[in-house]
Amino acid sequence: MLRESKHFNAYNYRMYAVRRIRDAFRENKNVKDPVEIQNLVNKAKRDLEIIRRQVQIGQLYSTDKLVIENQEKPRT
């Protein structure tokens, strides 16, 4: 899901998706019940399909990059 969400053209969508996916995995890291785990996996598969669809739609209507995206990373 993270790999696919990084394909969003829009910076805000991309950062929101990455943040939301990480938060969801952290929130559910202690789930032990196999039934609940399977439900979460099924939900993740559905969400992955939604992300893929939205990425394709976003590529049809691409825009210029934001200023924040064009900044070089500081060297250390």
Summary of the structure (lengths in Angstrom):
residues: 76
radius of gyration: 15.5
end to end distance: 30.0
largest distance: 46.6
contacts: 151
relative contact order: 0.17
helix: 68%
strand: 0%
